[in-house]
Structure formats: C-alpha cells, structure tokens
Amino acid sequence: MPTKRRVAGLALALILALGGSPRAEKYGGVLRVYLFDSPGTMSIHEEVTIATQSSMMAVFNNLVTFDPKIPQTSAASIVPDLATSWSWDDSRTRLTFRLREGVRWHDGKRFTARDVKCTWDMLLGKSAEKLRLNPRKAWYRNLEEITVDGEYGATFKLKRPQPAFPTLLAAGFSPVYPCHVPAAQMRQSPIGTGPYRFAEFKRNELIRVVRNPDYWKPGRPYLDGIDYIIIKNQSTGSLAFVAGKVDMTSPYYFQPPILRDTQRQAPDAICPLVPANVQRNVILNRSVPPFDNPDVRRAVALTLDRKAIIDTLTLGEAEVGGALLASPGGVWGMPPELMRQLPGYDPDVAKSRAEGRAIMERLGYGPNNRLRVKVSARDTAAFRDPAVLLIDHLREIYIDAELETIDTTAWYPKVSRKDYTIGLNLSGNGVDDPDQALYEHYACGSESNNDGYCKPEIDALIDAQSQEADPEKRKRLVWDIELKLAQDVARPVLFQSKSGMCWHPYVKGYVAMVNGIYNGHRMEDVWLDR
C-alpha cells in the first residue's frame, strides 16, 4: 500500500502535469465584469435578457441547480440547492422536496416551504401578488398546485407525468422568491438567499452585488463582491478588458470576430467559444397583413441564406439549426442529415429564392410593385447585425425593409403587444430541454410566443414528448415537431449561435456552460489569484 507521502507526491505530479498548481482558493477582491446592456429590472422572473439573469443569479438560490463544474447541463447534472432531496410518487405526478433548514433571506427572515409555494403560485397567476410580466408561465402549464408539509416540505402536483420537470426547476431562470417581499421591490431591490446581496443598480452605469456573510454554504463565496459595469459598445467593452479595467467580458456576448480580436490583443486571456443555446430567428406577425398570408411567410423562409449569415457574422462558427440545439453541444437537437431535409433548409439558395419570388409574383408583387415593411430589432449588435443581413435577403423576394431599432427595456413589451410586422429576434433557451424550448416559444397562448403561432395538433405533440420517459423515443417525437414547425414557417431559425467571453488568468473557478448561457452564474466558486 502506498504511503501518504507517496500519494501526496503523485497528486502533486498530476497537478503540475496538467499545468496547475496546488494553490488554495483566496478570499477577497471585487470581480469587475463588463455587461453589454442595461436591463429593465432586477427581477429574474419578469425578464428575458441575460443582462438581468447573469447579474442576479448570484443573489438567489433554486430548489435544485445544475452542477456549475459540469459544462453540459442535463438531468444527470442536477444537484441540491435549497432542497436537500426530492422524490416522485408512484404515479409520477407528485414531486416532493425536503428543504434545507437554517437558511435565511438577506433581510434576516427564515426561508421556509411557504416561500416555495408563494413563488410558484405567483408564476401560475394564483397569488394576490402579480408579476408585471411572466415570460416563463408556459413552463408550468402542467403544474396544478404546490402544497406544503410543515416548514420544510413542498410538493409539486402535476396534471400528468412530466419526467423533465426537475430540469426546469434547475434552470437559472427558476429562483425561489421570498413571500414577504412585494414583486415591485424585487424589480428594484431584490432579496435572495444567495452568496451575494444586491447593493445597487445605476441604469446604464453599474450593477453591484456584495458578499453575503451569512450564506448558508460554509466557506462561500470567495469574492467580496462583483461590479457589473454596463458598456453598450462591444468594441469599447473589449478595449476595457484588454486594458485591464475589467476582469471578465460580458457573459457569452462576443461573436467569433470580436472574440478572436480580443484574444489576439490579450493572448494570455481565457476565451472559450461555446454553443450558446441561443438562436437568431425571424418573427412574423401572422395576425396582420402581409404575414397573415401563409404564402408570404413561406416566401420569407425560402429567401434566407443561413450559410451567408453564419459566414459573415460568425466567421463560419455558428451552426444551422432548428428549435433545439444540436449535438455535440446540445442533447436534443436534430442531426444535420435530418435538418437538411427541412423546408427552407436546402443549400441551393438560388433555387429556393426563385421559388420565393414566384410565390410573391403570384400575389401581385414584383420589381415594380415591392412590399415595404419595417424590420424591428433590439438596439444591440447581436440583433442589429443579423437584421441588416435579413433586410438584404428580403430584397431578393421584392420586400424592401427599413430597420427599426428598439431599446432593450421596450423590446419585450413591444413584441408582446405584437406591435411589429417582422422582427429579428433572439430566443435564448433557459435550459437545454424540449419542454422549455417548445412550450415557451411555440405552444398556444405562451407569453413568449410573440408571433402568435398556434396549432392545437402541435400542442398535442408537445404534450406527448413531454410525457415520454425514454430519451430516444422522446428525441424522435421532438424531431417530428421540428419538421412540422419548419413546414409552418413558425419562427424561422437563422442560426444557432456560438458565442464567448474572456477572462484574465487570475480569475479562477469559472466554468463556461456549453448548452445553456443562462446557467452557471452563481459565482460562489469564483476567486481572484492576485
């Protein structure tokens, strides 16, 4: 049997062989993160932008969460958070959690099962306290009620089996809110149980969180705080990073060209490029002319040159995709050979555009009678740049479009009102699971189904895949849904994004997620080696 000294020596040799060192984590210091935009509010449950979610996830905890050390999130990587254990009943419709005792909210009040019930009653619209916006209400359409068993037991009662339900609860968009704090206060001064406490928000300037000295997890966090410095111009943000004014760039915001340029100027920086589980897509307001006409919608799908957009904006790094992120980054998406068979995905773009022009000509449009519309997009580079290319592609089918840029704070309310004709949209999947992506973006009545797509037969298929416990059978059902969505021109997907971020080598303990940019921002394991 090897001696303790020999085992320690072998461990040291392994660490050094891997390029590391046996260095203990250090406490203290403020992490400075460049943030790409100023969010509308601090309330994760009411916002869709990563500008809120990435900066506020550190303030909260979930019942369960994805292991932040495992890059690919999945049901297999779920670990306890505010819950210590969970179990299904025999019918697979009751999911019971035992809760952690001794946890306190940042204002000193005790966390109990009542807070769990209050949070999901609010998401279901059953509580007196109302959310101003509820983007993820569709996630919980199968949730009937939440019951409590004393102070530290909570049961989620489902209408039917839904094996992936814990995956939704593990997402960074699923924090537990306190019963005793009004929703209005959570928008401006949120109270959580997380490793950091909210300190201040100066619109267009700064979001600041500070160390929670009473965090329930011993020894965490390491940092004294995090300053999210809002810089709307990404070139300026990159220069701030290269100059050492910030320690980390905006999470998963850099597209490949600027990521490569930043890496070139700061060669020691760590700059991963990952599948983001974020898609750029086109939303068509099918409730008003001209896109109430399915033939016009089909013509739009046929004019898209996905490869040209990918080559121009991402140096060829992004991927052609559908509603779900494809492997190897994603777990559930269509394989490429099947995706090429989808309507509008033919690599012969000239042939597709000829078909699109023929459709428009039958409708009375042509070189001397062009359709004029506005393309709406959020006023950030991630939206503007593909919108400009979309406008160029629309010209090929006799559509002349003018770009209309919208401030982030007004974007979601605008599209929710359907106050647009055609939009360049970003759909970020909060978790890599079909239940989230399909219910949120394509199910009838979903608050995030911004183009009003609704087919009861598709809803039935979404329900069917949701109940399927066998992963391989579920994938086949999901791929069948993908085919039908493409046939219906339901939110045509331009590409599945690959994006990245950079941090200086002295930033330790951060792991980039490869299939979910809205996870991994708890920051309790991050420390500074300087």
Steps between C-alpha positions, in 0.01 A plus 500: 500500500647839407588735783315828555815687396517307170128562430549871565801500268304330223218753539748787475658349189156464338410862578825627355466276193162657435652847515350591838636552847393391848377848586222557749210726411539858617240720662439863420496736207229635274448337160438757226282375215416697188122465438368562148172673583290665767204278596148620567483361854683270742217244508610174336143370487386804300787539255629306199841660456827357626585853614267443795542127540880482498538779753220390734545122508766553769238663724270195503479127540281240330346189648745305283766620259740375236845411626707810406809284448338293220495697170211313335178536697260207506275307735809305607678815624224622736617546861328622821474870578230618742359148487704220657311218326204432270291202395208402278191310612389181321278692256793726403275804545611610848854629548587555866795703627656499845636847563818624661456629855674804646504704177421870532405764249734794470275706729529236775163329466490118487458310176215245516279292274255789493747694283505215249122498480483879469750501212321246285153623589617835363635336184167321457311828546323369811635743759386847596853621422527532121798504268503789254619257231515121523717378210531144627142431602483239221766293675245416769184432302509141630536611864169482686596613848769512768431373849713532812573243771609695804774758460742286301300288259348603166324291236442594136182332376495453121199436278680219319847341510783730391840334555697814408328726755805512736706627205278809479545562872879478463518779240652835586158653427339308791608665826291487817359841598407607855133513601542812707652726229263661245563440130551874448791499745654195333527703180715764665649358824477121489536286812641150459675222689802484269874552551477870411266776609365761263664839566407743223388549143586818313330479163748503210789508748532222755347202679673409827466197727696441821599194701231347719683434830215276619482273196378155595779323310814502722803672351319661209523731320865593461453846350412815693270597218441536128466823302316461168612805302253580223669573164265491203766518228669160474820643351528730800432204728773300330748785537410536868583131547829519308601807703429316826212724604273196527587141592238326287299589191122487474386138540471321164458825307798511263447355154804327346654804320525719808585203723796418278608863491481524879703180535760637258542817708501309829672170409509371858124540544268201518242543222276195441258494207200281580161401356282745686156338462392835364353530153457797273161471333236692310165579659215577262185665630253251357202687642522795255577545128715411321619212718152375578542339157683163532636536146683821590642330808621211285668741258693652792618155609619426146711816462717438806864418434605360834855416396564855378379642831712256699811567290456877521416538868677207661789413266323173429491395867123504565285207397190455288234385742141467597307551821734278707878524525664217303776273629776493605420811705129426530324189622173505302548669162465347154806342337627695193391239246138531614512877531601540136165345407297775671307741276710810438829330597602403145865604447406604143397852601459623139238233435316581823498872426361440152215310662451785749485761223248288310277493809521879538429554129184290526394736780553804276844611615799550275783738400253785447272421794710430803372431849621756758533403867705576810735249660507559875802402708647570841760775490803280571749350258374146557164607351593782263765316301285201395206736441703687239575173320135393525397825330742422216351150457145634495584717199545178299123435526380857432482610866662834584552526874608785726684425826324614818721476812337463842650559844530182707259623767229548236568194286315228690189714569494601132508147361259380770249757370573374148596855412724397212475356150821299472768472766852373538471307820726318741354198678715388789413162641526516877572129514585239237175308512208473254242583768651844545574580135174370355251613766655845535545589134242298304207395723164674461459786745857513626602852600827454310328375185537848356388430144176333607574160347234257624401152386313267738650197326850632572406558864387136515835386364686718749299340780578154362877553498479654848349180642749267332754360748717320243760755372539344155124481439468855625765621254305352208185676612691828534648466150153442357388825666803680351393387153146630544621833640719550192212411270284760676774768487467537874777740599762411233836441667795677334769328704589351835753737647847429622621778723760553764658710766846565636648513846851567620699203632483623858123441498459146633213259548277606208372230263339596168177314425477344152122471464344761724630854538237575766659256744828504690483860625476430875869604523540351848804295389678785319810653660781735408863388505673834527 
